[in-house]
Amino acid sequence: MIELVLGRTGAHRVRFAISPLEEALGAIEVILGKRSHPAHLPWLRRAADRAGRLPLAELFRVLSGAHYITDFLSPPPGTPETTAAAQLDLVRATPPAQVALELARVDADLGALPDDPERARDLLAAQLEIAWTELVEPDWPRLRHTLLADVDHRARRLANGGIALALADLHQRVRLTGDTIGVASSSRGRVHLDHRGLQLIPSVFAWPGVGVITGEPWHPALLYPARGVAELWSAPDRPPGALAGVLGRSKAALLSTLNRPAGTAELALRLGLAPSTVSGHLTALRAAGLLATTRHGHEVRYHRTGLGDALLRP
């Protein structure tokens, strides 16, 4: 059991964040068979073949460890807006002594890595950037939307019922008792959270596990499976034929797809259309009163209005 003691300070500093590099590491673990979810099979069929042609051998070895895969390769992000580029800068700035300490804990054969920790760090960072660019970034709008939806949901629960409600259905291995978050694990540890508090980081590829980062100098973090993964790779609903005849196939498909709010980039990816085409259709549907928008940070998200819902009813 790993225990995270919130205390008076930590209880008021629970924050949500999104980690692009955690998704890259998780994606590789799915390819390696260390993590699995039936919903990822459509993605895995594409990604596994692509990964086999990429120069990622040393990174794969590091991630093949059974109990520990290093923390410096996925430094806890600052906010839900953290980018992969910003995290990669942090990876490349990791002190060599920290790299050596963490690689020594990995229970896998790392004989192919350079003995010099600085060279090993730079090699792994370069391979991690390739993994992000080739395996994750093409689907990032879709993944990010799922992660942000989870953050929105749990942030509302945190605001309405405090940390107890936010953690209530986070994961079966996570329990709040008094002011202590207990995470069932083969490892043992008790950490008193300080002024840094605790980051809660959802992950698309985390299922079925949950992870804890407590080692210095990293920000304490709890990584857990995001909600909505079962629908992540599903094809959009087919619009009624009559509606397609009135609106056109693409506009009808957009209206049908928006069962949950989404931005232009994600919708373009899901429907296989150019972003400019999707943007034009969304503008027309909004002008007709079938869609409305909300803003989340720098992103504009579209959702159906009552009139839009009515058009889709049988």
ZIJOQUI-V723591 format. One record per residue. N is the residue number from 0. PHI is phi in degrees with one decimal (999 if undefined). PSI is psi in whole degrees, -180 to 180 (* if undefined). Layout:
BEGIN
n,phi,psi
N,PHI,PSI
N,PHI,PSI
END
This chain:
BEGIN
n,phi,psi
0,999,131
1,-103.6,128
2,-112.8,128
3,-111.5,107
4,-88.0,115
5,-69.5,-49
6,65.1,-177
7,-68.3,-36
8,-79.2,-51
9,-63.7,-33
10,-62.8,-26
11,-97.0,6
12,-129.7,44
13,-92.2,122
14,-132.3,154
15,-101.0,148
16,-150.8,163
17,-123.3,134
18,-117.4,101
19,-56.4,-40
20,-71.5,-28
21,-63.4,-36
22,-67.9,-37
23,-64.4,-44
24,-65.4,-43
25,-63.2,-38
26,-60.8,-42
27,-65.6,-39
28,-65.2,-32
29,-65.5,-44
30,-62.0,-37
31,-76.8,-8
32,83.8,10
33,-81.0,-24
34,-129.3,150
35,-154.1,144
36,-150.9,129
37,-54.5,-29
38,-64.8,-23
39,-83.8,-3
40,-58.2,-43
41,-59.0,-40
42,-69.5,-42
43,-64.0,-36
44,-60.5,-37
45,-78.6,-45
46,-75.0,-36
47,-62.2,-44
48,-65.4,-42
49,-63.5,-44
50,-61.9,-34
51,-65.2,-18
52,-101.0,3
53,-100.2,150
54,-80.4,78
55,-125.4,20
56,-58.2,-47
57,-67.7,-40
58,-64.5,-41
59,-59.9,-39
60,-64.6,-43
61,-60.8,-41
62,-81.4,-3
63,-85.3,-5
64,-57.9,144
65,-79.1,-30
66,-121.8,-23
67,-150.4,135
68,-127.4,17
69,81.9,149
70,-100.2,-26
71,-68.7,-19
72,-77.8,-13
73,-140.5,69
74,-57.9,134
75,-52.5,132
76,-75.8,162
77,-82.5,-37
78,-148.7,175
79,-65.3,-10
80,-99.7,4
81,-58.9,138
82,-101.6,161
83,-62.7,-38
84,-61.9,-42
85,-64.9,-41
86,-67.8,-39
87,-62.9,-35
88,-60.7,-40
89,-67.6,-40
90,-59.4,-47
91,-70.8,-16
92,-96.5,2
93,-62.9,129
94,-58.2,137
95,-53.0,-36
96,-62.5,-38
97,-67.8,-40
98,-60.6,-47
99,-61.9,-42
100,-60.6,-45
101,-75.7,-40
102,-64.1,-31
103,-66.7,-21
104,-86.7,-13
105,-72.1,124
106,-91.1,67
107,-152.0,162
108,-77.4,107
109,-108.7,27
110,-62.6,-23
111,-80.8,-11
112,-76.0,148
113,-59.5,145
114,-67.6,-32
115,-72.4,117
116,-60.5,-30
117,-67.7,-43
118,-67.4,-38
119,-62.7,-43
120,-59.3,-48
121,-66.8,-37
122,-65.1,-46
123,-65.9,-38
124,-63.6,-41
125,-64.9,-42
126,-70.0,-36
127,-64.5,-38
128,-64.5,-39
129,-63.5,-45
130,-60.0,-44
131,-61.9,-50
132,-64.8,-41
133,-90.5,-32
134,-104.5,-28
135,-116.9,-45
136,-56.4,-38
137,-59.0,-28
138,-106.0,9
139,-59.1,-41
140,-55.8,-41
141,-68.0,-46
142,-63.2,-46
143,-61.8,-38
144,-62.0,-43
145,-62.0,-43
146,-65.0,-44
147,-65.6,-36
148,-63.1,-39
149,-64.8,-45
150,-60.7,-44
151,-59.3,-45
152,-61.6,-48
153,-76.5,-29
154,-64.6,-38
155,-65.6,-41
156,-64.8,-39
157,-63.2,-42
158,-68.5,-35
159,-85.7,-32
160,-136.3,10
161,76.0,-171
162,-62.8,-31
163,-62.5,-44
164,-71.6,-38
165,-62.7,-33
166,-94.8,-6
167,-54.5,-43
168,-121.8,27
169,-63.3,-49
170,-167.2,147
171,-64.8,-20
172,-91.7,0
173,-110.2,127
174,-137.6,141
175,-104.4,122
176,-126.0,111
177,64.8,-121
178,-107.5,21
179,-120.8,127
180,-90.7,118
181,-101.8,131
182,-119.4,111
183,-60.8,126
184,-160.3,157
185,-72.6,-19
186,-82.2,161
187,-126.4,140
188,-179.9,153
189,-137.5,117
190,-120.2,126
191,-90.9,113
192,-68.1,137
193,-103.7,-153
194,-62.2,-19
195,-73.1,-23
196,71.2,-147
197,-137.2,134
198,-96.4,135
199,-106.0,118
200,-120.5,107
201,-73.0,152
202,-140.8,134
203,-67.4,-38
204,-96.7,11
205,-75.5,-31
206,-54.6,137
207,-97.8,12
208,-96.5,179
209,-141.4,142
210,-124.5,154
211,-131.2,132
212,-112.5,117
213,-130.2,-12
214,-72.7,145
215,-73.1,148
216,-96.7,19
217,-80.0,151
218,-64.8,129
219,-56.4,135
220,-148.8,151
221,-122.8,119
222,-103.2,133
223,-143.8,160
224,-68.5,133
225,-74.1,152
226,-73.3,155
227,85.4,7
228,-65.7,-32
229,-60.8,-26
230,-99.8,1
231,-59.3,-48
232,-103.4,9
233,-70.4,148
234,-71.2,147
235,-63.3,151
236,-59.7,142
237,-79.3,127
238,-70.2,152
239,-56.0,141
240,-59.3,-38
241,-64.5,-38
242,-66.7,-40
243,-62.6,-33
244,-67.7,-28
245,-88.0,-48
246,-91.3,-21
247,98.0,151
248,-61.1,-44
249,-69.2,-44
250,-65.1,-40
251,-64.5,-39
252,-64.8,-41
253,-61.7,-47
254,-62.1,-41
255,-69.7,-34
256,-70.6,-27
257,-80.4,57
258,-71.8,-18
259,-141.9,153
260,-58.3,144
261,-154.8,156
262,-94.4,172
263,-59.4,-44
264,-62.8,-44
265,-65.7,-42
266,-64.2,-39
267,-61.9,-41
268,-66.3,-44
269,-66.8,-36
270,-96.6,-7
271,70.0,34
272,-115.0,160
273,-68.9,141
274,-54.9,-37
275,-65.0,-38
276,-65.9,-46
277,-61.6,-43
278,-58.5,-43
279,-63.9,-43
280,-65.4,-41
281,-62.8,-41
282,-60.9,-42
283,-66.8,-42
284,-66.5,-36
285,-67.5,-43
286,-61.8,-29
287,-83.4,-2
288,83.3,12
289,-90.2,-20
290,-130.3,155
291,-132.9,170
292,-128.0,154
293,-133.8,158
294,-110.6,133
295,-125.6,101
296,64.6,-123
297,-92.8,-2
298,-99.4,137
299,-97.2,126
300,-112.3,142
301,-104.6,145
302,-146.4,156
303,-71.4,145
304,-87.5,178
305,-59.7,-37
306,-66.2,-41
307,-62.2,-43
308,-61.6,-42
309,-62.1,-37
310,-65.7,-26
311,-90.3,-7
312,-72.7,141
313,-59.9,*
END
